[in-house]
Amino acid sequence: MRDDLPDLLWPVLTLSELGTAEAVQFVRWQKAVQEDLSGEVEPRFIAECLDGRLTSLDRLAAQVPDAKALVRARAEERGLLPESVASALASYPLRPAEWLVDRAMTPPGQEEIDVLARAVLGVLKDEHREAVIKCLYIWSAVQAGTFSASAETIELLRAYPNDFETRGKADSAVRSMWGAHKGLLVHEDKSHFANAIRWAKVFWGANSMTSRCMRRSEFDADEPGIQESTVNLRTGTASNGEEPAPTGVPAEGAHLRQLAMDLLSSYVEALETSPARLYDREQQEVHAGLVARAGRDVIAALGAPDLWCMEHGAHIIRVLVEIRIYIQWMARQDPSIYRAFQEYGAGKAKLYARIMDELPEEARRPAFEEAIKELETLSRNDEVIDHRVVDTRDSFAEGKSIRTMAEECGLLDLYRQAYSMASGVAHSEWWSIEAHAMERCLNVLHGGHLIASLSLNSGGNVDLATSWVNQLYTLIRISLQILGTDENAVEAAFAWLGAEADEEATGGGPADEGGVGTTGPA
């Protein structure tokens, strides 16, 4: 569509206005022009120039200037340039074979735009019409005596397109041969379609200036495929036309934020009421910091239901999986890995402080120096000797990737099935942008391009939010197990979970809706 449809615009328009069956008039036009030009140039060249392409007509006219008048006259005799088609063609600047329509270029009015849109949509939806247009090069070659194919193909095309029983099969054969023939032309001359592509850029560019983009939200909201849970950025209204209120916490998920806060509090309580190893303390510090970071992210996100969707909440999934891989992989290493993790982070703080210090004086604000001092404090530099090793490798594990860590600790499936996709969203991989931030323009004259979506995902996915809490609880239990936290301290800290489960079992209320039980998910 992008490259070839503009070049075939003449037959596309004509068959839209007259009907696909009128392609027979193109066949007769080809025969008449070939007879008129017999002896002027090689028959094969004439046949190739009558394939329906505008740029092909220009190639013919370049070799045989008298062909312009003949081509136009024969086309008019057979009704192939009705007023609507001529007017639509004349609305484009810099088009190939401008001489085909003997009138000045005039910007299109609504009538011309409607004709163009109807023609383009028609050929895109009608595979038979598409095949008939692509068969023009075959019919031209047949009449010139230059077409060759297998006996089976010739027999299939002999009655085409009038044999309804074989039409579908013949349509497919024509489209295949057309593509193969195009590939051959490019193989023989890489610049063969250079003018066609140049014209295609003009065609689509002109369309962008004469007609506007069209969004699905402009149509009936009851139309299949319309998402009801969206907010339009331009109008500020929901898809049902009503003024949207800020996304509220769904009733079935109202308990999740408090549940996450209680889980994190109980985790900290279990650590602080259990005997701690205060000499080689790095392991507990790292675990406590990582789990607290994950818990804080989950709690913050649960306070904003707009984030309860894959588009805006992918970072939560990523953090939960990443931290689980970290702690389970580090548990298999020498205990010195925990100090290495801290040292790696301290080195990064030093590096960031130095990078910030590169900014010129005029760009610094009052709080700027304080920010640098804070980073230098986090890098744990000595006040006298500013010494810190900065490891610029990709990770604290001597540059080892998180995928490799996941594989080594048996979490490759979790990495592939959860982390990878969430990372794709967080890193703005194109599939994620296309799915979440783009929509297809419904103006057929714009060629089906993607445009920025004005509809926001309203979030509120309780199942997704519940999975965050479940994974946080899983992370907490794994951390406590790896740290060897005193079982009595853990049981005491999480006793409320058992009490809530007992209350629900006896009909006291659904305190544990959506997920976390006394043991949590595996």
N, C-alpha and C positions, 0 to 999 in steps of 0.2 A: 504493500500500500504506500509506503513512504516514498520509495524511489520510482516505481513503475506507473502507479495510477495517474499522476499528473501528466505523464507523457502519453498515456492512452485516454486522455480526457475527452477527446472528440468522440470516439465510439462509446465511451461510458455515458456521456450526455445524450447522444443520439438514441441509443437503445433504451435509455431510461424514458425518453420522451415518446418514442415510436413503438417500443416493445422489442423484446429480444428476437422475435421471429423476423424482424426487419433487417437482421444481419445479412440476409440474402441480397439486400441492396448494396451492401459493402462489397460482397463477392462480385456483383455485376459491375460495380465501380472499378474494382481492381482489373477486371478483364478488359473493360473499355480503355482504361489508362494504358495498360500494357500494349494493347493494339495500337493506340495513338502514338506510343513512343517506340514501337517496333523498329529496330535498326538504329536507333539513336545511341543506345548503350547496351551492354550485355544484359540479356534477359534475367539472369540471376540477380544482378544489382537492382533492376527495376522491381523485381518481386520482393526483395528484402526491404525496399523502401516503401512498400505499400502494406506494411504490417499493422497499421493503425496508429503508430507512434507519430507524434508531431515532429520529433527530432529526425525521424526517418524521412519525412517529407522535405525537411530542410536539406538533408543530404542529397536527395534526388534533385532538388532545385539548384543546388550548387553545381551539379554535373550537367543538368539540362535546364537552363533558365526558362525555356518555353514551357516547362512542365507545370509551372505555377498556374497559368491560365487554364491548362487542360485539366489539371487535378480539380480545381475549384469548379469549373464548368460541369464536369462529369458528376461531381458530388451534388451540385444544385439540381441537375437533371433528375437525379434519383432521390431527391428529397432528403439528403443526408445533412443538410444545413438549415433546418427549420429556424424560424426567428428566435425561439427560446434558446436554442443551442448556440446560434451565432451571437446573441446578446450575452450569454454566459461566458463564452470564449473571449469576447471582446472586453470583458471586465478585468482581464489580467494583463499587467504590463510585462514586457520583455518575454512574452511567450514564444516558443518556437513556431514556425510556420504562421507568422502573423498574417501573411498574405492570403491564408485560407479564408479569412473573413475580411471582406473589404469594407472595414469601418474603423473609425478611431477608437482607441481605448477609452472606455467610460467606466468610472467606479460603479460597482454593482449596487443596485437597489435591493429592496427586500425580495422582489420577485426573482431576480437573478440568484440571490442567495438561496432561496427556497428550491429553485431548479437544481442548483449545484448540490445542495444537501441531499435532496431526493435521489439524485443520480449516484452520488458516492455511497449513500446508505444502501441503495438498491443493489449495486454490484458487490458490496461487501456481504450482504445477506443472501444473495442469489448465486449459488455456486455454478449453476448452469450458465447464467449470463456471463460470469467471470470466464468460464471455459470457452464460450462462444467468442468473446473478445480475444482471448489468447489463441483461438484457432485461426484468426485472420492471417497470421504469417503462414500457416499451413495451406490455407486455401489459395493464397497468393502464389506460393511455390508450386502448388499442383497445377494451376492455370499456366504458369510459366514453363512447366515441364521439368522443374528442377527438384521436385520433392522425391525422396526415396525413404522407404521404410519396409518393415517385414510384411509379408503377405497377410498375416493375421491383422496387423495394424491397419493396413490399407482396406481390408474387408470391413473392419470395425468402423472406419471413418467414411465408408462409401455412402451410406445413407444418413450420415450425421448432419444435422441434429434431428431429423424427422422420424427416425426409428425410436419410438419411446421405450421399447424393450431393452435396447442396448445403450440408451442415452447416458445413464449413470456411469456405466463402464467407460464409454467413450469420453465423457467429461473428464474422468480421472486420467485417462491416457493423454488427452490434450494438455491438461495442466502439467503432467509429468514431462511431456516432450517440450513444452514451452520453457520450463525451468532448465532442462538439459540444454536446449538450444541457446538460452541466455548464457548459461555457464560456458558453452563452447565459444560464443562471441567474446566473452571476457578473457578466456584463455588465449584466444588468437590476438586480441588487442585489449590490453588492460584499460585503455582510455575510451573504449567503444561507447560507453554510456556516460561519459563525462558531461556532455551537454544535457543529457536527460536529468542527471543529478543536479546540475546547476539550475535547471528549470524547476525541478522539484523544490529546491530551497526557496525560489521566488514564489511558487504556488502556495506553499504552506505559510510563508511569511506574509503574503498578501491576505490569506484567509485570517490570519491572526489580527490583522488591522481592520478587516471589514466585518468581522463577527466576533462576539465575545465568548469567553469560556462559559460552560453551563455545568452546574453542579446538581447532583442527585437530590440534594435538599430543596432545590427549587421546584421539584415535582411533588406529586401527591405523597404524603407521608405514609399512606397505607399501601403504597406500591411495594411489592415483594423486594426484599433486600434492604429496605430502609431500616436503619438501626434507631430504635426509639430512645435509647439512653444516651443521646448526644446533645451537646450544647453548641449552638452556632456562634462563632466568634464575631461575625460581622453584625448580626442582629441582636445577640445577647439573649436569644430565646431557645427554649428546648425544641426538639424536633416536632413536638405536638403543638408548637406555636405559643405556648405559655411562657410567662416570665419564670426562669429557673431560680429556685432557691439554692443557696449553697448546699452542696451535697451533704446530707445528714448521715449519721451513722445508722446503718440498717439495724433494725430491731434485733434480728437474729445474730448480729455481730457485736452488739453493744457491750458484751461482757469481755471481749477479747483483749482490749487494752489493759484493763485492770488485771486480767489473768496473766498477761505478759509481765506486768510490773510485779505481781506477786511471785511469779516464777523466778525472776531475776533477783528479787529481794531474798528469796529462800536460798538461792544459790550462794549469795554472799554470806548469808547467815550460816549455812553449812560450812563454808570455808573458815569463817572466823570463830566458830565454836568448836572446830576440830583442831587437834594439835598440828602446828605448822612447822615446817623446816625453815627456820629463819637464817640459817647459815647459807645453804645452797638453795636460795629462795627464788631463783630465776624461773623455774618451772611453774610454780604457783602464780608468780607475778604475770607471766605470759598468758597462762590460762585465764586468770581472772580478768586481765585486760581485754583479751580477745572475746571472751563470752560477754563481758559487759558491753563492749562495743556493739556486738551483734544485738544484744538485748535492747540497748538504747535506740538503735536504728529501727528495730521492730516496733518498739513502744511509740516512737515519734511517728512512724508511718501509720500505725493503727489509730492515731489521733487525727489523721487526714484521710477520710474515705476516698477522696479523689485519687489517692495513690494505690487503691486496691484494684489494680489492673496490671497486666503485663507491661504495658507501655511505660507507665510511670513507676511501677514497683519492682522492675527487674533488678535494680541494685540491691534490694533486700534479699532476693533469692541468691544473688551472687555472693553477698557477704556471708550468708548462712552456710552456703556450700564451701566457700573458700576457707572459712575459719574451721569448719569440720575437717577438711583435708589437712590443713595446717596442723591441728592438734593431733590427729591420728597419725600423720606422717612423722611428726617430731617424736611421738611416743616410741617409734621404732629406731630412733637414732641414739647416739651417745648423748647423755644429759647436757653436754656442752652446747648442744644445738640451741638451747633456750637463750643462753648468753649471746650466741652468735646472732640470734634473731634480734635481740635488743641492740647489739653493737651495730648491726646493719642499719637499723632504724635511726640510731644516733648519728651515724655517718651521713645518712640522708638529710637529717636536720642541719648538720654542718654545711652540707652542699647547698641546701636551699638558702641558708643564711648568706652564704657567699654570693649566690646568684642574685639575691635581692640587693645585696650591697653594691652590685654593679650599676644600679640605677643612678642617674645623675642627680646632683643635689636639688636642682630645680623641680624634679619630679617627686620629691619626698614630702610627705605630710607629717604633721606633728606626731602621729602615732607610729610613724614608720620605724624610727630607731628602736622603739619599744618592741616592735614585732621582731626585728633582727635580734635583739637581746633575748627575747623569749626563745627563738630558735636556737640560739647559741647555748642557752641554758639546757634545752632539751638534748643538745648534742653532747652535754656533759663535759664541756671543755674546762681545763684548768684555768683559773683566773690569770696565772702568770705565763704558763707555757700553753699556747693554743695548739694542742696536738690531738688530732683525731683522724683515724684511717677512714677514708670514704670508699666504700665498695660500690662501684658503678655497674656491677653485673646485674642481671635481670631479677635476681631474687637473693634472699638471705642464704639459700641453700647452695652456695657456690654457683649461682646462676641457673640452677635447675628450675624448669618450668613447673607450674602448678599441675599441669596435665601429667607430667612425669611423677610428681609426688603422689597424685591420685592413683596412678597405676601401681606404684610401689607399695601403697598401703591398702590396696584392694577397693578403691573407690572410683575406679575408672568409669563404671556405668553411671554413677551419680554425677561425675564430671560431665560426661557426654550428654546425659539426659536432662540435666538441670542447669549446670554452670555454663555450658557452651551457649545455649540459647539465650540465657539471661545476659551473658557477656555480649552477645550479638546486639541485643537491645541497648545495653549500656554504652557500647562503643559505636552506636549508630551505623551498624552494617546496613547496606542498602535494603535488604529484604524487610528489615524492621521499619525503616523509614517509609517504604512503600506500603507496608501493612497498616501503619499507625498514623502517619502524617500526610499521606497523599491520597488522592482519589482520581478516578479516570474522568477526564473531561467528556461530557456527553454531546458536545457539538461535533458532529461527524466531520465537518470541514476542518477541524483541528487535528484530525488524524489519530484520535485516541490517545493524545498525550496525557501525562500525569500532571496534576496541578495540586498545589498545597491545599490540604483539607481545612475547612473552617469549622469542623465539628470536633469538639473535644470529647474524649472518652470520659464518662462521668464516674468511672470506677465503681466502688461499692461491691466488689466481688468478694462475698463472705467466704466462699470456699478457698480462695487464694489467701485471704488474710488468715484464715484458720490454719492453713498449711504453714504459714510463717511461724505461728505460735507453736505448732507441733514440732517443727524443726528446731526452734529455739529450745524447747524442752529436751529434745533428743540431744542437742549440743551440750546442754547443761549436764545431763546424766552421763554422757560420754566423758566430759571433762572431770566430773567428780570421780568416775571410775578410774581414769588414767592417773589422777592425782592420789588415789588411794585414800580419799577423804573418809574419816571415821564414819562407819555405818550408822551409829547411834545419832551422830550429829546430823547426818543426811535425813534419817527417818524423822527426827524431831523437826527439822526445818521444813520438810514437805508433808508434815502430818495433816495439814489442812486439805491436801488433795484427797486423802483417804476419807476425811470427814465429809467433804463435799460429795464424793462418790457414794458414800453410805446414805447421805441425805437424799440424793437423787433416787437411789434404789428403793428407798422406803416411801417415795412419793413426796419428798420435801421440796422438790423443785429442780429444774434443769440447770443445776449449777455448772455442769460440765458440757454444755452444748458445744458441738463442733470439734471436739477433739481430744483434749488432754485428760488422760485418766490417771490412775495411781502409778502406772508404770510408764505410760507414754508410748509413742510409736517406736518400733524397732529401727 
